[in-house]
């Protein structure tokens, strides 16, 4: 009797074990054969989902949780974007990003019209495909080592603009809905004011509250509390922006930017990184599970034509804008290959359109299938691109390296001994990165003009960060 009672209240671990096991098996296998980790996650999700072994029958529940991976990823990206650096990228974000989104919307909106669908439905369908998958592109850039390179930063700028664009696009869905035009201008202005107020509140909190709070937490020397505070910061910023009707990912990114020059930046990045990786993998698994094979089979001709048309037209738009902004042919081709798929924000846009009656349930399922198929194709496109256009190796024969080249020193601990060691390094012209886990020492060093980062030098993840 007791055993039965215990079994009734025990947590069913089988789905969790299968979920993790499928990823552990599929991802290394797909990377081994050159398909990349993203396609491995998607394939594993398809196998264990409703149209495979039916271990999971409601992937939407997993998808809602896993979308936090994108939120945490953008927080980490924000940590790398100091305000001065972000300001220097304003032309790429609002120039390159606006040009690509605008031109691609104009091109893709005609696909639905050509297939006989109403203009409003066609506009929403095409616009959803324009929004590139932040998760896939970021993962690909990170795996290829291009995230910090100029070509990678341009793609990040476009993704950031697309994240900002989801707000007016959702407003467009509400306006196009039956009766949506009846919303008054004053109501729209109130919505805009609420959104701007949320942004201002987050900026003020980041500027005046976060550093003192983390200083108190660091003094407690409880690592688990710092980890909990890091999660609270990311999720709290996302929730706050959601209250204002804005993107959760935008809130996380803004929080990261506000802390990009904080002494606690590396500690925060190291604490969030494991959660980011697991949740992004879970997101790809859920996307693979969400592919409704019944809809694909019943409407395979329309879906096939739409995927091909959307992909080709978006590729033309991405390549054309890249060349217009003076990117080389190789860079434009690489950007085209990485950014021709639809993304996870399309699911948000289509769900909103379904809720207000702009598209019906079958149409929503077809559009979702089109986006998922395009996401599945991206790793294959990248594989073909890398085979046909391998990275050009620079011939360094006969080139002499500089005689006075110097590296950067990493100094862990800035107590009395660390201060003594730093003096001859500085005198010889070395630039030093300083790490210490004593908040009082960090503040004291700042008074003398030293920038010391907070972090535990014994942690490998801190050193990587």
C-alpha positions as CSV (number, residue, x, y, z in Angstrom):
1,X,0.0,0.0,0.0
2,X,2.8,2.4,1.0
3,X,4.7,1.5,-2.2
4,X,1.6,2.2,-4.3
5,X,1.1,5.6,-2.6
6,X,4.8,6.5,-3.1
7,X,4.5,5.5,-6.8
8,X,1.4,7.6,-7.3
9,X,3.2,10.7,-5.9
10,X,6.6,10.1,-7.5
11,X,7.8,12.4,-10.3
12,X,7.8,10.7,-13.7
13,X,11.4,11.1,-14.8
14,X,11.0,9.0,-18.0
15,X,10.1,12.0,-20.3
16,X,13.0,14.1,-18.8
17,X,15.5,11.2,-19.3
18,X,14.3,10.6,-22.9
19,X,14.4,14.4,-23.7
20,X,18.0,14.7,-22.5
21,X,19.0,11.3,-23.9
22,X,17.7,12.2,-27.4
23,X,19.8,15.4,-27.4
24,X,22.9,13.7,-26.0
25,X,22.7,11.0,-28.8
26,X,21.6,13.1,-31.7
27,X,23.7,16.3,-31.4
28,X,27.2,14.6,-31.3
29,X,26.1,12.3,-34.2
30,X,24.9,15.2,-36.4
31,X,28.0,17.3,-35.6
32,X,30.2,14.2,-36.4
33,X,28.7,13.9,-39.9
34,X,28.8,17.6,-40.5
35,X,25.2,18.7,-40.1
36,X,25.6,20.8,-37.0
37,X,24.0,20.8,-33.6
38,X,20.8,22.7,-34.6
39,X,19.7,20.0,-37.1
40,X,20.5,17.4,-34.5
41,X,18.1,19.0,-32.0
42,X,15.4,19.4,-34.6
43,X,15.7,15.8,-35.8
44,X,15.6,14.5,-32.2
45,X,12.5,16.5,-31.5
46,X,10.8,15.1,-34.6
47,X,11.6,11.5,-33.5
48,X,10.3,11.8,-29.9
49,X,7.4,14.2,-30.7
50,X,3.7,13.6,-31.6
51,X,4.6,12.2,-35.1
52,X,7.5,10.0,-33.9
53,X,7.5,7.8,-30.8
54,X,4.9,10.1,-29.2
55,X,6.8,10.5,-26.0
56,X,5.6,14.1,-26.0
57,X,2.2,15.0,-27.4
58,X,2.1,18.7,-26.4
59,X,5.3,20.4,-27.7
60,X,3.7,23.9,-27.3
61,X,4.1,23.5,-23.5
62,X,7.8,22.8,-23.9
63,X,8.2,25.6,-26.5
64,X,6.9,28.3,-24.1
65,X,9.5,27.4,-21.5
66,X,12.3,26.9,-24.0
67,X,11.8,30.4,-25.5
68,X,13.6,31.6,-22.4
69,X,16.7,30.4,-24.1
70,X,16.5,33.1,-26.6
71,X,15.8,35.6,-23.8
72,X,19.0,34.5,-22.0
73,X,21.0,34.4,-25.2
74,X,20.1,38.1,-25.9
75,X,21.0,39.0,-22.3
76,X,24.5,37.6,-22.9
77,X,24.7,39.4,-26.3
78,X,23.8,42.6,-24.5
79,X,26.6,42.1,-22.0
80,X,29.0,42.2,-24.9
81,X,27.4,45.4,-26.3
82,X,28.8,48.4,-24.3
83,X,26.7,51.5,-24.9
84,X,29.5,53.1,-26.9
85,X,29.8,50.1,-29.1
86,X,26.0,49.9,-29.5
87,X,26.0,53.6,-30.5
88,X,28.7,52.9,-33.1
89,X,26.5,50.2,-34.6
90,X,23.4,52.5,-35.0
91,X,23.9,52.7,-38.8
92,X,23.9,48.9,-39.1
93,X,20.9,48.4,-36.7
94,X,18.6,51.2,-38.1
95,X,20.1,51.4,-41.6
96,X,21.0,47.8,-42.6
97,X,18.3,46.2,-40.4
98,X,15.5,48.5,-41.7
99,X,16.6,48.1,-45.3
100,X,16.6,44.3,-45.1
101,X,13.3,44.0,-43.2
102,X,11.5,46.5,-45.5
103,X,12.7,45.1,-48.8
104,X,12.0,41.5,-47.7
105,X,8.5,42.4,-46.6
106,X,7.8,44.0,-50.0
107,X,9.1,40.9,-51.8
108,X,7.5,38.1,-49.6
109,X,4.1,39.6,-49.3
110,X,3.4,38.8,-52.9
111,X,3.8,35.0,-52.4
112,X,0.4,34.6,-50.7
113,X,-1.3,36.9,-53.3
114,X,0.1,34.8,-56.1
115,X,-1.3,31.6,-54.4
116,X,-4.8,33.2,-54.2
117,X,-4.9,34.3,-50.6
118,X,-6.2,37.7,-49.4
119,X,-3.8,40.6,-49.3
120,X,-3.9,41.0,-45.5
121,X,-3.2,37.3,-44.9
122,X,-0.4,37.4,-47.5
123,X,1.1,40.4,-45.7
124,X,1.1,38.6,-42.3
125,X,2.4,35.4,-43.8
126,X,5.3,37.1,-45.6
127,X,6.2,39.3,-42.7
128,X,6.5,36.3,-40.4
129,X,9.0,34.7,-42.7
130,X,11.0,37.9,-42.8
131,X,11.8,37.6,-39.1
132,X,15.0,35.5,-39.0
133,X,15.6,32.9,-36.3
134,X,17.7,34.6,-33.7
135,X,18.4,31.3,-32.0
136,X,19.6,29.5,-35.1
137,X,21.7,32.4,-36.5
138,X,23.3,33.1,-33.1
139,X,24.1,29.4,-32.6
140,X,25.6,29.2,-36.1
141,X,27.7,32.3,-35.6
142,X,29.0,31.1,-32.3
143,X,29.9,27.6,-33.6
144,X,31.7,29.2,-36.6
145,X,33.5,31.7,-34.4
146,X,32.0,34.7,-36.3
147,X,30.0,36.3,-33.5
148,X,32.6,38.9,-32.6
149,X,33.8,39.5,-36.3
150,X,32.5,42.5,-38.3
151,X,30.4,40.2,-40.6
152,X,28.9,38.6,-37.5
153,X,28.2,41.9,-35.9
154,X,26.3,43.1,-38.9
155,X,24.0,40.0,-38.7
156,X,23.5,40.7,-35.0
157,X,22.5,44.3,-35.8
158,X,19.9,43.0,-38.2
159,X,18.6,40.5,-35.7
160,X,18.3,43.3,-33.1
161,X,16.3,45.5,-35.4
162,X,14.0,42.5,-36.2
163,X,13.5,42.1,-32.4
164,X,12.5,45.7,-32.2
165,X,10.3,45.4,-35.2
166,X,8.1,42.7,-33.6
167,X,6.4,45.5,-31.5
168,X,5.0,47.5,-34.5
169,X,4.3,44.3,-36.4
170,X,2.0,43.1,-33.5
171,X,0.4,46.5,-33.6
172,X,-0.1,46.1,-37.3
173,X,-1.9,42.7,-36.7
174,X,-4.3,44.4,-34.3
175,X,-5.0,47.2,-36.8
176,X,-5.6,44.7,-39.7
177,X,-7.9,42.6,-37.6
178,X,-11.7,42.9,-38.1
179,X,-12.7,46.0,-36.1
180,X,-9.0,46.8,-35.5
181,X,-9.2,50.1,-37.3
182,X,-11.7,51.3,-34.7
183,X,-9.0,51.7,-32.0
184,X,-8.5,55.4,-31.4
185,X,-5.3,57.3,-31.8
186,X,-5.3,58.1,-28.1
187,X,-5.4,54.4,-27.2
188,X,-2.4,53.8,-29.5
189,X,-0.5,56.7,-28.0
190,X,-1.2,55.4,-24.5
191,X,0.3,52.0,-25.5
192,X,3.4,53.7,-26.9
193,X,3.8,55.8,-23.7
194,X,3.5,52.7,-21.5
195,X,6.2,51.0,-23.6
196,X,8.6,54.0,-23.4
197,X,7.9,54.2,-19.7
198,X,8.9,50.6,-19.2
199,X,12.1,51.2,-21.1
200,X,12.9,54.3,-19.0
201,X,12.2,52.4,-15.8
202,X,14.5,49.6,-16.8
203,X,17.3,52.1,-17.7
204,X,17.0,53.9,-14.4
205,X,17.0,50.6,-12.4
206,X,20.0,49.4,-14.3
207,X,21.9,52.7,-13.8
208,X,21.2,53.2,-10.1
209,X,20.1,50.0,-8.5
210,X,21.8,46.9,-10.0
211,X,25.4,47.6,-9.1
212,X,24.7,48.4,-5.4
213,X,22.5,45.3,-5.2
214,X,25.1,43.0,-6.7
215,X,27.8,44.6,-4.5
216,X,25.8,43.5,-1.4
217,X,25.2,40.0,-2.8
218,X,28.9,39.6,-3.7
219,X,29.9,40.5,-0.1
220,X,27.8,37.6,1.1
221,X,30.1,35.2,-0.9
222,X,27.2,32.8,-1.6
223,X,27.6,31.6,-5.2
224,X,24.1,30.2,-5.4
225,X,22.6,33.6,-4.4
226,X,24.5,35.3,-7.2
227,X,23.2,32.7,-9.7
228,X,19.7,33.2,-8.4
229,X,20.1,37.0,-8.7
230,X,21.4,36.6,-12.2
231,X,18.3,34.6,-13.2
232,X,16.1,37.1,-11.4
233,X,17.6,40.0,-13.3
234,X,17.1,38.4,-16.7
235,X,13.6,37.1,-16.1
236,X,12.6,40.2,-14.2
237,X,13.7,42.5,-17.1
238,X,11.9,40.3,-19.6
239,X,8.7,40.3,-17.6
240,X,8.8,44.1,-17.0
241,X,9.1,44.7,-20.8
242,X,6.3,42.2,-21.4
243,X,4.1,44.2,-19.1
244,X,4.6,47.2,-21.3
245,X,3.6,45.2,-24.4
246,X,7.2,44.9,-25.6
247,X,9.4,41.9,-26.5
248,X,10.8,39.9,-23.6
249,X,14.0,39.3,-25.6
250,X,14.3,43.1,-25.9
251,X,14.1,43.5,-22.2
252,X,16.8,40.9,-21.6
253,X,19.0,42.5,-24.2
254,X,18.6,46.0,-22.7
255,X,19.4,44.6,-19.2
256,X,22.6,43.1,-20.6
257,X,23.6,46.4,-22.2
258,X,23.1,48.3,-19.0
259,X,25.4,45.9,-17.2
260,X,28.0,45.6,-20.0
261,X,30.3,48.0,-18.2
262,X,29.6,46.7,-14.7
263,X,32.3,45.0,-12.7
264,X,30.0,42.0,-12.4
265,X,29.6,41.4,-16.1
266,X,31.8,38.3,-16.3
267,X,30.2,36.7,-13.2
268,X,26.7,37.2,-14.7
269,X,27.7,35.8,-18.0
270,X,29.2,32.7,-16.4
271,X,26.1,32.2,-14.2
272,X,23.6,32.5,-17.1
273,X,25.5,30.6,-19.8
274,X,24.6,27.0,-18.7
275,X,20.9,27.9,-18.5
276,X,21.1,29.6,-21.9
277,X,22.6,26.5,-23.5
278,X,20.2,24.0,-22.1
279,X,17.1,26.1,-22.9
280,X,18.2,26.9,-26.4
281,X,18.7,23.1,-27.0
282,X,15.2,22.6,-25.6
283,X,13.8,25.2,-27.9
284,X,15.1,23.4,-31.0
285,X,13.8,20.1,-29.7
286,X,10.3,21.7,-29.2
287,X,10.4,23.2,-32.7
288,X,11.2,19.7,-34.1
289,X,8.3,18.2,-32.2
290,X,5.9,21.0,-33.4
291,X,6.2,20.0,-37.1
292,X,2.7,18.7,-37.9
293,X,3.2,16.0,-40.5
294,X,-0.5,15.6,-41.1
295,X,-0.7,19.3,-42.2
296,X,2.5,18.8,-44.3
297,X,1.1,15.7,-46.1
298,X,-2.4,17.3,-46.7
299,X,-1.0,20.5,-48.1
300,X,2.5,19.5,-49.2
301,X,2.2,21.2,-52.6
302,X,1.3,24.7,-51.2
303,X,3.9,24.3,-48.4
304,X,6.6,23.2,-50.8
305,X,5.8,26.1,-53.2
306,X,5.7,28.6,-50.3
307,X,9.0,27.4,-48.8
308,X,10.8,27.7,-52.1
309,X,9.2,31.0,-53.0
310,X,9.8,32.6,-49.6
311,X,13.4,31.3,-49.4
312,X,14.4,32.4,-52.9
313,X,12.8,35.9,-52.5
314,X,14.2,36.4,-49.0
315,X,17.6,35.2,-50.3
316,X,17.4,37.8,-53.1
317,X,16.5,40.5,-50.6
318,X,19.2,39.7,-48.1
319,X,21.9,39.4,-50.8
320,X,20.7,42.6,-52.5
321,X,20.7,44.6,-49.3
322,X,24.2,43.2,-48.3
323,X,25.6,44.3,-51.7
324,X,23.9,47.6,-51.5
325,X,25.6,48.3,-48.2
326,X,29.0,47.4,-49.8
327,X,29.5,43.9,-48.5
328,X,31.7,41.6,-50.5
329,X,30.3,38.7,-52.6
330,X,31.5,36.1,-50.1
331,X,30.1,37.9,-47.1
332,X,26.8,38.6,-48.8
333,X,26.5,34.9,-49.8
334,X,27.3,33.8,-46.2
335,X,24.7,36.2,-44.8
336,X,22.1,35.0,-47.2
337,X,22.7,31.3,-46.4
338,X,22.4,32.0,-42.6
339,X,19.4,34.3,-42.7
340,X,17.0,32.9,-45.3
341,X,14.9,30.9,-42.8
342,X,11.9,32.1,-40.8
343,X,12.3,32.4,-37.0
344,X,10.7,31.9,-33.7
345,X,9.1,35.3,-33.6
346,X,7.0,34.2,-36.6
347,X,5.2,31.8,-34.2
348,X,4.3,34.8,-32.0
349,X,3.1,36.9,-35.0
350,X,1.0,34.0,-36.4
351,X,-0.5,33.2,-33.0
352,X,-1.6,36.9,-32.7
353,X,-3.1,36.8,-36.2
354,X,-5.0,33.6,-35.3
355,X,-6.3,35.1,-32.1
356,X,-7.8,38.1,-33.9
357,X,-9.2,36.1,-36.9
358,X,-6.8,37.2,-39.6
359,X,-5.9,33.6,-40.3
360,X,-7.8,30.4,-39.6
361,X,-6.4,27.4,-37.6
362,X,-5.4,25.4,-40.7
363,X,-3.7,28.5,-42.2
364,X,-1.8,28.9,-38.9
365,X,-0.7,25.3,-39.0
366,X,0.5,25.6,-42.6
367,X,2.5,28.8,-41.9
368,X,4.0,27.2,-38.8
369,X,5.0,24.1,-40.9
370,X,6.6,26.5,-43.5
371,X,8.7,28.2,-40.9
372,X,9.8,24.9,-39.3
373,X,10.7,23.4,-42.7
374,X,12.8,26.5,-43.5
375,X,14.5,26.2,-40.1
376,X,15.3,22.5,-40.8
377,X,16.8,23.4,-44.1
378,X,19.2,26.1,-42.8
379,X,21.9,23.7,-41.4
380,X,21.8,21.9,-44.8
381,X,22.3,25.2,-46.7
382,X,25.2,26.0,-44.4
383,X,26.8,22.6,-45.0
384,X,26.5,23.0,-48.8
385,X,27.8,26.6,-48.6
386,X,30.9,25.5,-46.6
387,X,31.6,22.7,-49.1
388,X,31.2,24.9,-52.1
389,X,32.8,28.0,-50.7
390,X,35.4,27.0,-48.0
391,X,37.1,29.6,-46.0
392,X,39.9,31.2,-47.9
393,X,43.3,30.5,-46.3
394,X,45.6,33.5,-46.3
395,X,49.1,32.8,-47.6
396,X,51.5,34.1,-44.9
397,X,54.7,32.9,-46.6
398,X,57.3,35.7,-46.8
399,X,55.4,37.9,-44.4
400,X,57.5,39.0,-41.3
401,X,55.7,39.3,-38.0
402,X,56.3,42.5,-35.9
403,X,59.3,42.3,-33.6
404,X,57.7,44.3,-30.8
405,X,54.4,42.5,-30.6
406,X,53.0,42.2,-27.0
407,X,50.1,40.3,-25.6
408,X,47.5,41.1,-22.9
409,X,48.1,39.9,-19.3
410,X,45.4,38.4,-17.1
411,X,45.9,39.1,-13.4
412,X,43.7,37.2,-10.9
413,X,43.6,39.0,-7.6
414,X,44.4,42.6,-7.0
415,X,45.5,42.6,-3.4
416,X,48.9,43.8,-2.3
417,X,50.8,41.1,-4.2
418,X,48.7,41.7,-7.3
419,X,49.3,45.4,-7.2
420,X,53.1,44.9,-7.0
421,X,53.0,42.4,-9.9
422,X,51.0,44.8,-12.0
423,X,53.5,47.7,-11.8
424,X,56.3,46.2,-14.0
425,X,53.7,44.9,-16.5
426,X,52.2,48.3,-16.8
427,X,55.6,49.9,-17.0
428,X,56.5,47.7,-20.0
429,X,53.4,48.7,-21.9
430,X,51.2,45.6,-21.3
431,X,47.5,45.9,-21.0
432,X,46.1,44.0,-18.0
433,X,42.7,42.4,-17.3
434,X,42.2,42.4,-13.6
435,X,39.8,40.0,-11.7
436,X,39.0,40.0,-8.0
437,X,36.2,38.6,-5.8
438,X,36.4,41.3,-3.1
439,X,33.9,44.1,-3.8
440,X,35.7,46.5,-1.4
441,X,38.9,46.0,-3.3
442,X,37.2,46.6,-6.6
443,X,35.8,49.9,-5.3
444,X,39.1,51.0,-3.8
445,X,40.9,50.2,-7.1
446,X,38.4,52.2,-9.1
447,X,39.2,55.3,-7.0
448,X,42.8,55.0,-8.3
449,X,41.8,54.5,-11.9
450,X,41.9,50.7,-12.1
451,X,39.1,48.7,-13.8
452,X,38.8,45.5,-11.9
453,X,36.2,42.9,-12.8
454,X,34.3,40.9,-10.2
455,X,34.7,37.1,-10.5
456,X,36.2,34.0,-9.0
457,X,39.5,33.3,-10.8
458,X,39.3,29.7,-9.8
459,X,36.3,29.1,-12.0
460,X,37.1,28.1,-15.6
461,X,33.8,29.6,-16.9
462,X,34.8,33.0,-15.5
463,X,38.2,32.8,-17.3
464,X,36.4,31.9,-20.6
465,X,34.0,34.8,-20.1
